């Protein structure tokens, strides 16, 4: 009798506890929806300011490690918003700022890149680049504008922030000038992920082949590794009429180029993406002299770190074999390397419900992983990261040109969307780290 009574009590208690936690979860979900509506209104109220900011950045683009005006504008805006700490000069022209919430909790980071490209602006728009030969052709103007918008929205929501948001504005994502340091590697070396250390980092990149209003998400590999390489072939100079007395590095170079392509076509699993591109070849100094030196430059990209290591080893093996057959020698140098941009699957899974709540299931798409590369991947080697794609294309408006082209542009409706999504993502992440159901 007592046993039945005890079991009944436990059953009632269990049902009550289950009901309590279900109600907590329901309350949290309802609260997130209501908060999301507040964020949407706040982002919409910033529309004109976001457009103005993006156009200002677009009109004043600066190349890698030269982002002096850009960094000054960013830092001034963050200080005006009252962020707790605004550090400048990190990684040359990088800016790092903290926004501390009024509730205890964890730390999350968000990153935007700042540099432009050496590309001539061809669009005849009111915000056309004023710096000849330089253009924000990769959308970093959008990235910075969205991140500043997030900072502005969150600066007015401190009472709802459980922890701290670290804002990282990074220079030189497109690659540092020869002989210089910079980019994510230098930012990390100079402590942008320390004091305090975030438990995760988020980031986004514009994508014109994704329509505005949509977000592209990959779990696992999202963008390829990127390894720049230089090959120097050395032979023996001789008069072009007597090739048998020399070692013709032009011929050796031709053989090397063909042989290197066989790595992709015959030596790596055909289901594994791999690109080996020779983009530059220089050699010789006169039409009737056998060249004693040829220099090749190119890039190698893959979505698998094991394939990356294999391909590097095979390149050395291939070059050694070809040059040996001709009596030539070679040197192979790798530099400017970025690993695969790899989105932590658990972080993606935890974030997707937020994105779907903000934009709807139909507007969250899964594009194929891309062979473009990002030094954002270096942050992901330190802490879990999630890098997604913000749709900025609009076929009806003719906004379809790809990044890194003179015709690139972005539908500015993406600015408000970008702010809404990232603000919700950061707040929901901090809620989860604080133990909230």
C-alpha positions in Angstrom: 0.0 0.0 0.0 2.8 2.3 1.0 4.7 1.4 -2.2 1.7 2.3 -4.4 1.3 5.6 -2.5 5.0 6.4 -3.0 4.9 5.6 -6.7 1.8 7.8 -7.1 3.6 10.7 -5.4 6.7 10.3 -7.6 4.5 10.1 -10.7 2.7 13.3 -9.8 6.0 15.0 -8.9 7.5 13.9 -12.2 4.6 15.1 -14.2 4.7 18.4 -12.4 8.4 18.8 -13.0 8.0 17.9 -16.7 5.2 20.4 -17.0 7.4 23.0 -15.2 10.3 22.5 -17.7 8.0 22.4 -20.7 6.5 25.6 -19.6 10.0 27.1 -19.1 11.0 26.1 -22.6 7.7 27.4 -24.0 8.2 30.7 -22.1 11.7 30.9 -23.4 10.6 30.3 -27.0 7.8 32.9 -26.6 10.3 35.3 -25.1 12.7 34.8 -28.0 9.9 35.4 -30.5 8.9 38.6 -28.7 12.6 39.7 -28.5 13.0 38.9 -32.2 10.1 41.2 -33.0 11.8 44.0 -31.0 15.1 43.3 -32.9 13.3 43.4 -36.2 11.8 46.8 -35.4 15.1 48.1 -34.2 16.9 46.9 -37.3 14.2 48.4 -39.6 14.6 51.7 -37.8 18.3 51.7 -38.8 17.6 51.1 -42.5 18.6 54.6 -43.7 21.6 54.7 -41.4 22.8 51.3 -42.6 22.5 52.3 -46.2 24.4 55.5 -45.5 27.2 53.6 -43.6 27.6 51.0 -46.3 27.8 53.7 -49.1 30.4 55.6 -47.1 32.6 52.6 -46.8 32.0 51.8 -50.4 33.1 55.2 -51.5 36.3 55.1 -49.5 37.7 51.6 -49.9 41.2 50.8 -48.7 43.5 48.0 -49.5 44.9 45.3 -47.1 46.9 46.7 -44.2 46.0 50.3 -45.4 42.6 50.5 -43.7 43.4 53.7 -41.7 40.2 55.7 -42.5 38.1 52.6 -42.3 39.4 51.7 -38.8 38.9 55.3 -37.6 35.3 55.4 -38.7 34.6 52.0 -37.1 36.2 52.9 -33.8 34.5 56.3 -33.6 31.1 54.6 -34.2 31.7 52.0 -31.5 32.8 54.6 -29.0 29.7 56.7 -29.8 27.6 53.6 -29.0 29.2 53.4 -25.6 30.8 50.0 -25.9 32.9 49.1 -22.8 36.3 48.7 -24.4 37.4 49.8 -27.9 40.9 48.8 -28.8 42.5 50.0 -32.0 45.8 49.0 -33.8 45.2 45.3 -33.3 46.9 43.4 -36.1 47.9 46.8 -37.6 44.5 48.5 -38.3 42.1 46.0 -36.5 39.5 47.1 -34.0 38.3 45.0 -31.1 35.4 46.1 -28.8 33.4 44.6 -26.0 29.7 45.0 -25.2 29.0 43.8 -21.7 25.5 42.8 -20.8 23.8 43.5 -17.5 23.3 39.7 -16.8 26.2 37.3 -16.1 27.1 34.8 -18.8 29.6 33.7 -21.3 31.5 35.4 -24.1 30.8 35.2 -27.9 32.7 36.9 -30.7 31.6 38.1 -34.1 34.0 39.1 -36.9 33.8 41.4 -40.0 36.6 42.1 -42.4 37.5 45.6 -43.6 39.7 45.6 -46.6 38.9 46.2 -50.3 40.4 44.9 -53.6 42.6 46.4 -56.3 39.7 46.4 -58.7 38.5 49.4 -60.8 34.9 50.4 -60.0 32.8 50.2 -63.2 29.3 50.8 -61.8 27.9 54.3 -62.3 26.2 54.6 -58.9 26.0 57.5 -56.4 28.3 55.6 -54.1 30.9 54.8 -56.7 34.4 54.3 -55.3 36.4 57.6 -55.0 39.7 55.7 -54.8 40.9 55.0 -58.3 41.6 51.3 -58.9 40.2 50.2 -55.5 36.8 48.8 -54.8 34.8 46.9 -52.2 34.3 44.1 -54.7 34.0 41.4 -52.0 31.3 43.0 -49.9 33.4 43.8 -46.9 31.6 47.2 -46.8 28.4 45.2 -46.2 30.1 43.0 -43.5 31.2 46.0 -41.5 27.9 47.8 -41.8 25.9 44.8 -40.6 28.3 44.3 -37.7 28.0 48.0 -36.7 24.2 47.7 -36.9 24.3 44.7 -34.6 26.4 46.6 -32.1 23.9 49.5 -32.2 20.9 47.3 -31.7 22.6 45.4 -28.8 23.9 48.5 -27.2 20.3 49.4 -26.4 19.5 45.9 -25.1 22.2 45.5 -22.4 19.6 44.4 -19.8 18.7 41.4 -22.0 22.3 40.3 -22.7 23.6 37.3 -20.7 27.3 37.9 -20.9 29.6 39.7 -23.3 29.8 40.2 -27.1 33.2 40.8 -28.6 33.2 42.6 -31.9 36.2 42.0 -34.1 36.9 44.2 -37.2 39.7 42.6 -39.1 42.0 44.1 -41.7 43.8 42.3 -44.6 41.5 39.4 -45.2 42.3 39.5 -48.9 45.9 38.9 -48.2 48.8 41.0 -46.9 51.2 42.8 -49.2 54.5 41.0 -49.8 56.9 41.2 -46.9 54.1 42.2 -44.4 52.1 40.4 -41.7 48.4 40.8 -41.1 45.0 39.4 -41.3 43.4 36.9 -38.9 46.8 35.3 -38.2 48.2 38.6 -36.8 44.9 39.5 -35.0 45.0 36.2 -33.2 48.7 36.5 -32.4 48.1 39.9 -30.9 45.3 38.5 -28.6 42.0 39.4 -30.2 40.6 36.1 -28.9 41.9 36.6 -25.3 40.9 38.7 -22.3 38.1 37.6 -22.4 38.2 34.5 -24.5 35.0 33.7 -26.4 33.6 30.2 -26.5 32.5 30.6 -30.1 32.8 33.0 -33.0 30.3 33.9 -35.7 30.8 35.6 -39.1 29.1 36.1 -42.5 30.0 36.7 -46.1 27.9 38.3 -48.8 26.9 36.0 -51.7 25.4 37.4 -54.9 24.3 34.0 -56.2 22.0 33.7 -53.1 18.9 35.9 -53.3 18.4 38.7 -50.8 16.2 37.4 -47.9 18.0 34.0 -47.8 20.9 32.6 -45.8 23.2 29.9 -47.0 24.4 27.5 -44.3 26.9 24.6 -44.4 27.6 22.3 -41.6 31.2 21.1 -41.7 33.3 22.3 -44.7 31.9 25.7 -46.0 34.9 27.1 -47.9 38.1 25.6 -49.2 41.6 25.7 -47.8 43.9 28.1 -49.8 47.6 27.5 -50.3 49.6 29.8 -52.5 52.6 28.2 -54.0 55.7 29.3 -56.0 57.8 26.8 -58.0 61.3 27.8 -59.2 62.7 25.5 -61.9 66.5 25.7 -62.7 68.3 24.4 -65.7 71.2 25.5 -67.9 71.3 28.6 -70.2 72.5 28.0 -73.8 72.0 29.4 -77.3 68.7 28.3 -78.7 70.4 26.6 -81.7 72.1 24.1 -79.4 69.5 22.9 -76.9 71.4 19.7 -76.3 74.1 21.6 -74.5 71.7 23.1 -72.0 68.7 22.3 -69.9 65.5 24.0 -71.1 63.4 25.0 -68.2 60.6 26.2 -70.4 60.1 22.6 -71.6 60.5 21.4 -68.0 57.9 23.9 -66.9 55.4 22.6 -69.6 55.9 19.0 -68.4 55.5 20.1 -64.7 52.2 21.9 -65.4 50.7 18.8 -67.2 52.0 16.4 -64.5 50.7 18.5 -61.7 47.2 18.3 -63.1 47.4 14.5 -63.0 47.3 14.7 -59.2 43.7 15.8 -59.4 42.7 13.6 -62.2 44.5 10.4 -61.3 45.8 10.4 -57.8 43.2 11.8 -55.5 39.8 10.3 -54.9 37.5 11.7 -57.6 34.8 12.5 -55.0 37.1 14.8 -53.1 37.2 18.4 -54.5 40.7 19.6 -55.3 42.0 22.5 -57.5 45.6 23.1 -58.5 45.8 26.2 -60.6 49.0 27.7 -62.2 48.1 31.3 -62.6 51.5 32.8 -63.5 54.6 31.7 -65.5 57.7 33.7 -66.1 61.0 32.7 -67.7 63.6 33.5 -70.2 65.1 36.7 -71.4 65.6 36.4 -75.2 64.0 34.6 -78.1 67.1 32.6 -79.1 68.4 31.7 -75.6 67.4 28.6 -73.7 66.0 29.8 -70.3 67.9 28.6 -67.3 65.1 29.6 -64.9 61.3 29.6 -64.9 59.0 30.6 -62.0 55.5 29.3 -61.7 52.9 30.6 -59.2 49.5 29.2 -58.4 47.0 28.2 -55.8 45.8 24.9 -54.4 42.4 24.4 -52.8 40.5 21.6 -51.2 37.7 20.9 -48.7 39.5 18.2 -46.8 42.6 18.7 -44.6 43.8 15.2 -45.3 43.5 15.7 -49.1 45.4 19.0 -48.6 48.3 17.3 -47.0 48.3 14.5 -49.5 48.3 16.9 -52.5 51.2 18.9 -51.0 53.3 15.8 -50.7 52.3 14.7 -54.2 53.3 18.0 -55.7 56.8 17.7 -54.3 57.0 14.1 -55.5 55.8 15.0 -59.0 58.2 18.0 -59.4 61.1 15.9 -58.1 60.4 13.2 -60.7 59.9 15.5 -63.7 62.9 17.8 -63.0 65.1 14.8 -62.3 64.2 13.3 -65.7 65.4 16.4 -67.5 68.5 17.1 -65.3 66.9 20.2 -63.8 66.2 21.1 -60.2 63.2 22.7 -58.4 62.2 24.7 -55.3 58.6 24.6 -54.0 57.4 27.2 -51.5 54.0 27.4 -49.9 52.8 30.7 -48.3 49.7 32.6 -47.5 48.0 29.5 -46.3 44.5 29.2 -44.9 42.9 26.0 -43.7 39.4 24.8 -44.6 36.6 27.0 -43.2 35.0 24.4 -41.1 31.7 25.1 -39.3 31.4 23.2 -36.1 28.4 20.9 -36.6 27.1 21.2 -33.0 27.2 25.0 -33.2 25.4 25.0 -36.6 22.7 22.6 -35.2 22.2 24.9 -32.2 22.0 28.0 -34.3 19.7 26.8 -37.1 16.5 27.1 -35.1 17.2 30.8 -34.5 17.8 31.5 -38.2 14.6 29.6 -39.1 12.7 31.6 -36.6 13.9 34.9 -38.0 13.7 34.1 -41.7 11.5 31.0 -42.0 12.6 27.5 -43.0 12.3 28.2 -46.7 14.9 31.0 -46.6 17.6 28.8 -45.1 19.3 27.0 -47.9 22.3 24.7 -48.1 24.6 25.6 -51.0 27.5 23.4 -52.1 30.7 24.2 -50.2 32.7 26.7 -52.1 36.3 26.6 -53.4 36.9 30.2 -52.4 38.8 30.6 -49.1 38.6 32.7 -46.0 41.2 33.4 -43.2 38.2 33.3 -40.9 39.1 29.6 -40.8 42.1 30.5 -38.5 39.7 31.6 -35.8 38.0 28.3 -36.1 41.3 26.6 -35.4 41.2 28.2 -31.9 37.5 28.1 -31.0 34.3 26.7 -32.6 33.0 29.0 -35.4 30.0 29.3 -37.7 30.5 31.2 -41.0 27.4 31.6 -43.1 26.4 33.4 -46.4 24.1 36.4 -46.6 22.2 36.6 -49.8 22.7 40.0 -51.5 21.7 39.1 -55.1 18.5 40.3 -56.8 17.9 39.0 -60.3 14.9 41.3 -60.8 17.2 44.3 -60.2 20.1 42.9 -62.2 22.3 42.4 -59.1 24.0 39.2 -60.1 27.7 39.9 -60.6 30.0 37.7 -58.6 32.3 38.9 -55.9 35.8 40.0 -57.0 34.5 41.5 -60.2 34.3 45.2 -61.3 30.5 44.9 -61.6 29.8 43.5 -58.1 27.1 45.1 -56.1 24.7 44.2 -53.2 21.0 44.6 -52.7 21.0 46.9 -49.7 17.9 45.3 -48.3 20.3 42.7 -47.1 21.7 45.1 -44.5 18.6 45.0 -42.3 18.3 41.2 -42.8 21.9 40.7 -41.8 21.5 42.8 -38.6 18.3 40.9 -37.6 19.8 37.5 -38.1 23.2 38.1 -36.4 21.7 39.9 -33.5 19.3 37.1 -32.7 22.1 34.5 -33.2 24.4 36.2 -30.7 21.7 36.7 -28.1 20.3 33.1 -28.4 23.8 31.7 -28.2 24.5 33.6 -25.0 21.2 32.5 -23.6 22.1 28.8 -24.3 25.5 29.2 -22.6 23.9 30.7 -19.5 22.0 27.5 -18.9 18.6 28.8 -20.0 16.4 26.0 -21.4 
